[in-house]
Amino acid sequence: MPRTDQTLKGGFRLPPVVPPFNTLTYRLFTALWLFAFLLAVVGPVVGFHHRYTEPSNNSQLLLGSRAGFAVSPRDATLVRFTVGPDAEKAGIRAGDHIIAIYGLPLPKTMPVNEEALAQHANDPAYIAMGNLLFGGDQSEVPLTVRDSDGRVRDVTVTTGEQHIDAGARTLGISPKLLSFIDLLQVLFYPFLLWAAWLLHRRNARDVVSSLLSLAVLLNIAAEQPSSVFLATIGIPRPVNVAIYDLGNVLLLTGIMLFPHGNLSWRIVALIACVPLLMFMQGTPYHSYFISCMIVGVLMMVRRLRQTDSSDQRQQIRWALFGISAYAVLRCLSIIADYLKWSADSFGHQLLIEMSAGVAFALAVLLLQIGLLIALLRYRLYDAEIVISRSANFALITLVIVAVFASLADALKQIIYNYYGNTNSEGPVIIAAAISTVMVNPVQERIQRWSERRFQRNLFLLREDLPESVRDLRETASLGDMLEEILAQVDRGVRSVHAAMIVNGCVMSVRGLTTDEVEAWRTSVFAQDYKSDICESADKMFPIRVPLVPSSDKEEPIGYLLVGPRPDGSIPSREEQKALKDVSEGIARAIRTVIKREAREAEVTDLIADNCRRIEALESILGRAATGKRAPRTA
């Protein structure tokens, strides 16, 4: 037997699709799924209770706030702004550089991320800074600071939770509410749990939906506040991180296998690269995750173009909607996490923190909505428009974020090479300005591309129908042209029937009979069809588009009547707008054809009249000629 691309040299043949769970694997997976589901339910509840009953620890929200000011993980020696009134009274000012703690000199810059803290675990300067930023006891700490003018002064700050609590009260937020400000995503957990239950239980032996369901549960189980529960029962932090990473690996795997688990060696190779995510962290982690997400989107777009089945295409479209929305909101969350370190006040940083949490929660929510609808195979006809908009936002966000990040890093590196200072906000401002200028041209190009890809029927209605009527008005009859117009309208908005009224007469119908249209014209729904373009209560013709030949206040030459979709819904606003956009061209074509047919009828009548006259003359001349040749009689 010849070897195909699905068969290895050793004779192993890759199955065309991922086989469903057999009895043993189904039982094992179900046991794992139930454990994850239980953890996703119990973890947030216990974590919430722990957060509520334990003493306030709000300073974790803002690095440095337990000392009365805010610093950045990039440099813990630079005071960004003060938090609460006590630190300002003690002499701390925004822009101060901390040069010593307890008289112990500090490096010029001190990053305090996990990597730096592990690398300098035995450094006395880092130990002193750690006690200032992360200590649990309230104490007075002497600091030596240098202001932006170079003046050096000694100040003493008192560490504790009182600073951030006082700052919250000035914003009208109680300290207890502040304790839950980073847990806004929990509001979406009930729906996520319901979606995970449906994804698995509605088709329990399907591998793709089960993996996506388990991915949701693992992410909930590893995120706050469930991570607090894991810590209280003795689960090490690396295990918690591994659970979260495993959830993302399963999510990406499910996306690459969507919808039916089709396999090829290329897909297997891509899936084999996904677990590398578990060995990364920080910026490389996010970059690799987004890259895998983009690969999954491109694979779905390829499957969409190769799929003929309308049901399966609808599945893939809804999945693309969920993934595109996830990419947009996840990027916004990452941007918020990046920008919060540039905030100039506690209120601004708190707002950015809340925006990041909500964006991340909405990202997961919309992803699950898209995948849930797709896998449950609901037939909804507005997916193309939603997907097109989501794709626009996703691609625009990704491009602008990429430009912003690359420019900011490049400008910071240039400034560092020449001046040795990376604390200036100038590169960020310049990168933001250039990115803003690029929004409009990027949006125009991406919008044209997405309309061609995701709204092809509507795109063809806008572009091809006007061209068709311009060609047909010179050669076709009015009946033939109207039939072609209705056919293209049906393809564009996917209506079950349509009709055309011209000069008060039903001239063309599609999907029903002329008598049915005439009966509709006498019904109560048709009383105002000349003034109401959309009547959602009308089940036969909810859309009535007047055909006005010009933009002046001219009476319509007729009306285009459009029925509902196969599921009973009416065409969307985008589709209604497209019909209005092409209506003027249709009206002009109808008027041209009517005038052309009238002229042709006049010419035909004139030719027929001339033919009759010629025949009469020929008859007279024939009789005259016969009379001359006749012989005379006596």
C-alpha positions, 0 to 999 in steps of 0.5 A: 500500500503506498504511503500517504502524508498520514502514514509514517515510514514505520507504518503508523497511520494517523487517524483522520480525526481525533477518536472519541473517548472510549469507556476507559478514557471517558471514565478517567477524563470524567473523574479529572473533570469532576475534580476540576469542576469541584475545585472551580466551585469550592476554590473561589468560594473559600478564597472569597471567604478568606479574603473577607475574614482575614485582616486587610492586605490591600497594599498588595494591589499597589507596589510600595503603598504600604510605605505610603507611595507607589513604585514600579517593578522596573525600578523600586527606587523611583517614587511615582506618586504618594498614597494617602496623606501621611507619606506626603506629610513625612516629606515624600514627593513624586519623582523622588529617588530612594538612595538609602534605607536604614542608611544602607545605600541602594543601587541606582535602579532596582527592579523587583520582579521575581527574577531580580528578587531570586537573583539578589536574594542575599543582597542586603539592599534587596533585603531592606527594600523587600522589608519596606515593600512586602513586610507584614509588620508596622514599623518606622523606616528611615529613608534617604531620598534625592529629589529631581533637583538633586537635593538629598534629604532624610525622611521617615515613613511608617509602613502599614495598610493605613496609607492605601486605606486612606487613599481609597477613602479619598476616592469614596471607596471603602477599604473592605470594597477595595479588598475585592476590587481585583476580583471583578472577574468572579462575577462571570464565574457562574456563566463560565461554570454553566458553559463548561458544564454544557460543553462537556455534558452535552457531548461527553465523549467528544474530545474537542468540547471536553478539552475546552470545558476542562480548560475553563475549569482549570483557569478558574481554579488557578486564578484569584481568589481560588489561588488563595484557597490552593495556598491555604491547603498547602499547594506550592506556587509552582503547582498553581502556575502549572495548573493555569498553564495547563488550562491555556495549553488545553484551550489552544489545543481545543482551538486548533482541533476545532470543530471536529478534531481533524488531524494531520501531521502539520496539526500534530506538530503545531499542537506539540509546540503548544506545551512549551508555554509551560516553560515560559513566563512574563513577556515571552509567555504572553507573546507565545500565547498570542502567537499560538492564538493567531495560528489557531485563528488562521487555521479556522479561517482556512477551514472556513474557506474550505468548508461547503456545508453552511452549518459547519461554516456557521459553527466556525464563524461563531468560534472565530467571533469568540476567539477574535473577541478574546484576542481583543480583550486580552490585548486590552488587558495586557495593555492596561497591565503595561500602562498602569505603571505609568499612572500618575495617581492612585485613582488612575492606577485603580481605574486601570487595574479594574479595567484590566480585570474586567477586560480579562473576564470578558475575554474568557466570557466571550470566548466561551459564548462563541465556542458554546454556540458553535459546538451546540450548533445554533443557527444564528445569522448575524455571526458574519457581522459580529465576526467582522467587527470583532476581527477588525478590533482584534487586528487593529489592536494587535497591530497598534499594540505591536507598533506601540511596544516596538517603538517604545522599546526601541526609543528606550534602548536608544535613550539608554545607549546615549544617556544611560537613563530609562526612566523617562516617559518620553519614549512612551509618549512618542510611541503612543502618538505615532500609534494614534496617527496610524489608527485610521489608515490601519482601520481602513485597510483592515475593514476592507479586508474583513468585509471581503472575508467575513461578510462576503454575501453582503459585500457582493450585494453592495459591489456586484448588484449595482454593476449587474443592474447597470449592465442589465438595463441596456439589454434585459427586459424589466421582468428578467432584470427584476428576477435577477435583482431579487435573486441577488438580494436573497443571496445577500441577506438570505431571505426566504422570499422577496417581491418587487412592486413597480408603479403600483403593480406586483412585477416580480416575486420570489419564494411565493406567488403573486396572489399571496403578495396581493393578499398581503397588500390588503392586510393590516401590516401593509397599510403603512409599507410606503412609510415604514422601512422596517416592521418587525411584527410583519412576518411576510415582509418586515423590510420594505425599501422604497426605490427612489431614482434620485436623491431629490424628494421624488416619489418612489418608482416602486418598492423592494419587499424583503422577507425574513430569514429561514430562522424567522429573524429579520435582516440586520441593520447592516443588511438594511443599510446595504439594501438602502445603499443599492436602492437608488441604483435599482430605481434608476435601472428600472426607470431606464428599462421602462423608458427603453421598453417604451421607446422600443414599443413606439419604434415597434409600433411605428415599424408595424404601422409603416409595414401596414402602409407599405403593404397598402401601397403595394396593394394599390400599385398592384391593382393599378398595374393589373388594370392597365394590362386588362384587354378592352371589351366591346 
